[in-house]
Amino acid sequence: MAAAVRAAECGARAGIVDDNAAMGGQIWRKAAGEEIAEDVRSWADRLEARQVTVLSGMHVFDQPEPGTLLAESSDNLSDLHYEKLVLATGARERFLPFPGWTLPNVMGVGGLQAMVKGGLPIRGKRIVVAGTGPLLLAVAAYLKAHGAEVLKICEQASWLSLLRFSASLLTQPAKIWQGLQLEQEISGVKLLTSSWVAEAHGDKTLEAATITRDGETETVDCDYLACGFHLVPNTELPMLLGCEIRNGCVQINDFQETSVAGVFCAGEPTGIGGVELSLVEGQIAGLAAAGHPAEARSLFGKRERFRRFARSLDRAFQLRPELRTLAEPETIVCRCEDVTYARLCPHTSWRSAKLHTRCGMGPCQGRVCGAATKFLFDWNVDSARPPVFPARVESFRAPGDIKQPDPQRIS
């Protein structure tokens, strides 16, 4: 949104292709009846004022030739032609395997929040929130506000790490204010540090979770377990387009341009940093793509301030090595293809495991097990090929066969 607005305000013909039904991603998604936040409304109003083309419910799955993307909706196929492209593909939750993590009602932290926003009744349900990162507190506060009984928040980082992280926020009063608000909203909920879920129990659905803390374990009866270990950048589309990826992030220059000329990237794919950093990066990318480098440069200082916060975030919530020992031999790691931890252990690379076990070859194309095996074995997903999302067979066409009466051209 930020990239499109700033590009359009510079006179460029701009458009947004969003795979969600409404813009704003997970952060700005609202449930039915909820008010739109003031900052969201501001960007939406600027977007509308500049008559930016918005294509919702459409995901890009291929680039048949430079300057052309193939995008599919529920009932349509579009070829999108561009002169400059800004990728803002966001991030997803990182899941780590442990015994019982495939039981129904064991969900991602953000996933459970999204389902509640979509109408899942949560009032009175007993919930354990576990994993790492600020998202745990935000989701716990949201669930509590909607009537859930949040039993515990299990943060794998140590209390000392959280204390250092809090100290790093002294130069960012807005972040401190957000933290104080969250603390008030989760008042009465136990926050455990150096704590994580060792096992989920249940017959046909989740019934309880075993929590480890300071070498001791406790089993807690619960209806839902919301578990997520921070975020992983979505780099599949940038990788498909040939953008350089290093340490799991898209590599960019000062103006957010990738290694592919004319292709820019903003937000979480360049490194997990939060909504404020994403908005600044989006503005820089939009301005640079529209040919206004001087105005883009004026935002460099603001971007650096938010990048310092991102670096503090990485240090504070670094995953502890004990989490690598949770999976047992029969614990499933690749859920799509039912590949267990024991079957993966003999292999030395992602490619070897993929060829011999089909790990990463299911519908999610490694989006879950790829991040897990990176942490467990230090394997890297080394390629992406179309379709980067599941697509209908009839949507695949050779570049010369793409025939549409009114192709979408956006920049």
Secondary structure as the mmCIF struct_conf table of DSSP 4:
data_model
#
loop_
_struct_conf.conf_type_id
_struct_conf.id
_struct_conf.beg_label_comp_id
_struct_conf.beg_label_asym_id
_struct_conf.beg_label_seq_id
_struct_conf.end_label_comp_id
_struct_conf.end_label_asym_id
_struct_conf.end_label_seq_id
HELX_RH_AL_P HELX_RH_AL_P1 ALA A 2 GLU A 9
TURN_TY1_P TURN_TY1_P1 CYS A 10 GLY A 11
STRN STRN1 GLY A 15 ASP A 18
BEND BEND1 ASP A 19 GLY A 24
TURN_TY1_P TURN_TY1_P2 GLY A 25 ILE A 27
BEND BEND2 TRP A 28 TRP A 28
TURN_TY1_P TURN_TY1_P3 ALA A 32 GLY A 33
HELX_LH_PP_P HELX_LH_PP_P1 GLU A 34 ALA A 37
HELX_RH_AL_P HELX_RH_AL_P2 GLU A 38 ALA A 49
TURN_TY1_P TURN_TY1_P4 ARG A 50 GLN A 51
STRN STRN2 THR A 53 SER A 56
BEND BEND3 GLY A 57 GLY A 57
STRN STRN3 HIS A 59 GLU A 65
TURN_TY1_P TURN_TY1_P5 PRO A 66 GLY A 67
STRN STRN4 THR A 68 GLU A 72
BEND BEND4 SER A 74 ASP A 75
STRN STRN5 LEU A 77 HIS A 81
BEND BEND5 GLU A 83 LYS A 84
STRN STRN6 LEU A 85 LEU A 87
STRN STRN7 ALA A 91 GLU A 93
TURN_TY1_P TURN_TY1_P6 PRO A 99 THR A 102
BEND BEND6 LEU A 103 LEU A 103
TURN_TY1_P TURN_TY1_P7 PRO A 104 ASN A 105
STRN STRN8 VAL A 106 MET A 107
HELX_RH_AL_P HELX_RH_AL_P3 VAL A 109 LYS A 117
TURN_TY1_P TURN_TY1_P8 GLY A 118 GLY A 119
TURN_TY1_P TURN_TY1_P9 ARG A 123 GLY A 124
STRN STRN9 ARG A 126 THR A 132
BEND BEND7 GLY A 133 GLY A 133
TURN_TY1_P TURN_TY1_P10 PRO A 134 PRO A 134
HELX_RH_AL_P HELX_RH_AL_P4 LEU A 135 ALA A 145
TURN_TY1_P TURN_TY1_P11 HIS A 146 GLY A 147
STRN STRN10 GLU A 149 GLU A 155
BEND BEND8 ALA A 157 ALA A 157
HELX_RH_AL_P HELX_RH_AL_P5 TRP A 159 SER A 168
HELX_RH_3T_P HELX_RH_3T_P1 LEU A 169 THR A 171
HELX_RH_AL_P HELX_RH_AL_P6 PRO A 173 GLU A 185
TURN_TY1_P TURN_TY1_P12 ILE A 186 GLY A 188
BEND BEND9 VAL A 189 VAL A 189
STRN STRN11 LYS A 190 THR A 193
BEND BEND10 SER A 194 SER A 194
STRN STRN12 SER A 195 HIS A 201
BEND BEND11 ASP A 203 THR A 205
STRN STRN13 ALA A 208 ARG A 213
TURN_TY1_P TURN_TY1_P13 ASP A 214 GLY A 215
STRN STRN14 GLU A 216 ASP A 221
BEND BEND12 ASP A 223 ASP A 223
STRN STRN15 TYR A 224 PHE A 229
BEND BEND13 HIS A 230 HIS A 230
STRN STRN16 LEU A 231 PRO A 233
HELX_RH_AL_P HELX_RH_AL_P7 GLU A 236 LEU A 240
TURN_TY1_P TURN_TY1_P14 LEU A 241 GLY A 242
STRN STRN17 ILE A 245 ARG A 246
TURN_TY1_P TURN_TY1_P15 ASN A 247 GLY A 248
STRN STRN18 CYS A 249 VAL A 250
TURN_TY1_P TURN_TY1_P16 ASP A 254 PHE A 255
BEND BEND14 GLN A 256 GLN A 256
STRN STRN19 GLU A 257 GLU A 257
BEND BEND15 SER A 259 VAL A 260
TURN_TY1_P TURN_TY1_P17 ALA A 261 GLY A 262
STRN STRN20 VAL A 263 CYS A 265
BEND BEND16 GLY A 267 GLY A 267
HELX_RH_3T_P HELX_RH_3T_P2 GLU A 268 THR A 270
HELX_RH_AL_P HELX_RH_AL_P8 VAL A 275 ALA A 289
TURN_TY1_P TURN_TY1_P18 ALA A 290 GLY A 291
HELX_RH_AL_P HELX_RH_AL_P9 PRO A 293 ARG A 297
TURN_TY1_P TURN_TY1_P19 SER A 298 LEU A 299
HELX_RH_AL_P HELX_RH_AL_P10 PHE A 300 ALA A 316
TURN_TY1_P TURN_TY1_P20 PHE A 317 PHE A 317
HELX_LH_PP_P HELX_LH_PP_P2 GLN A 318 ARG A 320
HELX_RH_3T_P HELX_RH_3T_P3 PRO A 321 THR A 325
TURN_TY1_P TURN_TY1_P21 PRO A 329 GLU A 330
STRN STRN21 ILE A 332 CYS A 334
TURN_TY1_P TURN_TY1_P22 ARG A 335 ASP A 338
STRN STRN22 VAL A 339 THR A 340
HELX_RH_AL_P HELX_RH_AL_P11 TYR A 341 LEU A 344
TURN_TY1_P TURN_TY1_P23 CYS A 345 PRO A 346
BEND BEND17 THR A 348 SER A 349
HELX_RH_AL_P HELX_RH_AL_P12 TRP A 350 THR A 357
TURN_TY1_P TURN_TY1_P24 CYS A 359 GLY A 360
BEND BEND18 GLY A 362 GLY A 362
TURN_TY1_P TURN_TY1_P25 PRO A 363 VAL A 368
HELX_RH_AL_P HELX_RH_AL_P13 CYS A 369 PHE A 377
BEND BEND19 PRO A 386 PRO A 386
BEND BEND20 VAL A 388 PHE A 389
HELX_RH_3T_P HELX_RH_3T_P4 VAL A 393 SER A 395
HELX_RH_3T_P HELX_RH_3T_P5 PRO A 399 ASP A 401
BEND BEND21 PRO A 405 ASP A 406
STRN STRN23 GLN A 408 ARG A 409
#
